[in-house]
Amino acid sequence: MSNGKTRVPSGQKFRTEQGIAAIKDGIKQSHNSSSETFSPKPSWLRAKMPGGARFEAVRHNVKEHRLSTVCQESHCPNIGECWSNGTATIMLMGSVCTRACRFCAVDTGNPKGWLDVDEPENTAKSVELMGLRYIVLTSVDRDDLADSGAAHYAACVSAIKARTPQVIVEALTPDFDGVEEHIELVVDSGLQVFAQNIETVRRLTHPVRDKRAGYEKTLRVLLTPNSTVLTSSPKPVLWWA
């Protein structure tokens, strides 16, 4: 098993800096995945190499405050465009997810209750230093926690709004196992947008999503927030509450 300080190939087991056993990119190696080949992307689909003063400032702050970003963990090709325009997506509660959706590149494992107690304050400091106008907070699923991480998530939102009340906060959350009390805890933390990815159509939900997720569960989550918060599902349905 590799450690978290070396570059780990997709599908290989490794340990994070916190000692959590995980599978890199959440993909288990198989004959099909290891022998798969890819053609070059067409020119119109290729993103520009990230760079520039603002991009470097965001990258420096992410590293300094030990933050995880979905931009990096999901290998998003649009990272340069977003970071250079003052928009970032911070991934809360670590970089290891307890679920293993087939389309997702986030590492999979069991954090066994681990949380970074300094994350709310570090996240708030980083948002302030980066001068962000709009921040998206997402997170891994944390089925290992009694509240699925709702209290920690809410603490991060509250810390950001306390330092930079002018920043618009969007919470692109996990489903918190559909527990209304936990969802409302996050919704009432001071955010402006509550979002939940439905990912795909009902028919394809369980072939591509983890068995603990659900099409109907996601719809119930989206219907929970009160009327003062914009509620949306970026993929593929938009809901207004």
N, C-alpha and C positions, 0 to 999 in steps of 0.2 A: 504494500500500500504506500503510495507516494505521500509526501508531506505537502503542506500548503505553500511552501516557499519555492517550489520548482514548477515549471509549466507542465500541467497535467493534461494528457490527451483526453478527448471526449470519450465518455463511457468507462473511464478507469476510476477505481476506488482510490480515495485519498483522504487525508485529514486536514481540516482547516486550521487556522492559527489558534482557534479556541479548542482544538482537539476533537472536533465533531467529525465523525465518519460520514462521508458523502460520496455520491457518484457524480463525476464532472459532467456538467451540462445536462444532468438528469437522464442521460441516454445510456442504456445498457448495451454493451458491445455484442454484436452478433455477426455471423458470416455476411449477412446482407449489408449491414451498416459499414463494416470494415472494408468491404470490397467495392463499395459504391463510388462511382466517379462523377465529377461534375464538369459541365462545359463552362467556358468563360461567360460572364454576364455581358449582355449587349451594352454598348456605350451609353445609351440613354438611361440605363438602369444603375449605372455606377455612380456612387456618391463621391464627392470631392474629399481629398485627404483633410482631416480636421486640423485646425490650426488657428493662429491669431491670438491677440492679447487677451481677449475675453475668454476664449476657449481655454487658454493656458491657466488663467486665473481660477476658473471653475475647477479644472483638473487638480490644481495645487490644493485648493480648499477641500476637495473631496478626499484627497490622500491624507492631508494634515489632520482632518477630523475623523478619519477612519470610517468614512461613510461608504455604503454600498449604493450603487445606482443601477437602475434597470437598463440604463443606456449602455453600461459596460457589461453587466451580467448576461444580458440577452443578445449581446453583439449587435446592437442596433446600428445600421448604416447611416442613420440621420443624426448621430451624436454631434458631429461638427456643426451642423446647421442649428440645432437646438441650443447647445451650449454657447455658441457665438452670438445668439440672439437673446440671451438672458432667460432661457427656459431650461429647467432640468427636472429629471424624475429621480427622486431619491427612494431607494428601496429599504424599508425599515425592517427591524428584527432579524438582521443577519442576511447571509447570502445562501443559506441552505433551506430548502422548502421540504415540508413533510409530504407533499404530494408529487406525483410524477405524471403530469400531462404530457402527451406524446409530442405536442408541437413546441414545447417550451425548452429553452436552453439553460434554465436555472438549475444549479446543483440540487440533488435530492438526497435527503438523509433524515436523521432524527436528532435535533439539537438538544433533546432531553431537558427542556426547561431553561436553557441558557438565554439570557438577554443582556445586552449592554446597557447598564443603568445610566451611563453618561450619554446615551444616544439622543434623548430629547434636547438636552442643552447643546450638545455638539452640532446637532442638526440645525437648531435655531441660530447658533453663531455662524455656521457656514452659509445659511441663506442670507443673513445680514451682510456678511463680508463679500459675498458674490454679487450683491446688489440685484437679486432676482426680482422680477415683477410678478412672475407667476410660477408657482412651485407645485409640481405633482408629486404626491406621496403615494407610493405603492408599497407592497410588502410581499414577502413570501407567506405561504400558508403556515400556520403554527398550530397544528392539531395536537401538539404535545403540551399546550398550555390550557388551563381550565377555561379561560375566557377567549381562547384563540388569539390572544395578544391584543384585545380591544383596549384595555386600560393603557398599555404602553403606546399604542397607536395614538390614542386620544391625548396622552401626555406630550407627544411630539408635536401635534397640531397646536396645542395650547402654548407650548414653549415658543413656537414660531410666531404666533400671533401676539404674544407678550413683547417680543423684541421688535418685530416688524409688522405692526397692525395693518399697514397698507398693502402688504403682499396678498395676492389672491391664492388661496390654498385649495387645491383639488385633491381629494382622497380617492384614489383608485384602489379599492380595498379587496381583500379576500372575502369569502362569504361568512366568516365567523360562525360557520356551521349552521347558519340560518337563525341563530338565537337573537330575537328582537331586542332584548335588553343590552346585549353587547353591541349591536348595530347602532342603537340610539346613543350609546355612550360616545361613540366616535362622531356621529352626526352632530351632537350637542357640544363638541369641543371647540367650535369657532370657525369651522371650514365654510367655504362658499359653494363648493361642488362636491357631491358624493357620487362616485362612479363605480360600476361593477361590470366587468367583462362577461358577456354571455358566450363569447368565443365562437359559437357555431349554431347551426339549426338544431332543433330537438332531435332529429333522426341521427345525427352524427355525434351527439354529446358524449356518449359513453365509449364509442370507439376512439375518440381523441382526448377527452378529459379524464382526469382521475375519477375513480369510482365514487369517491366521497363528494364530488361536485355534482351539480344537477341543473338541468334547464329550468325546472319549476322552482328550485331553491333560489337560483339567481333572480328570477322574477319576483319572488317574495322579498328578497333582500332589497331590491330596487323600490318596492312599494312601501317600505318601512319608514323612510325619512318624512319629516313634516314639510309643510308647504313653503317654509322659508329657505329651503336649500334646493338648488338645482340638482336634479338627479339624472344621471345618464349612463348608458351602456355603449362605450365607443365601438364595440364589435358585436353585432351589426345593428342593434336596435337603439333608438334614442327615446328616452322616457322623460317626461316633464311632470314634476310634482308640485 
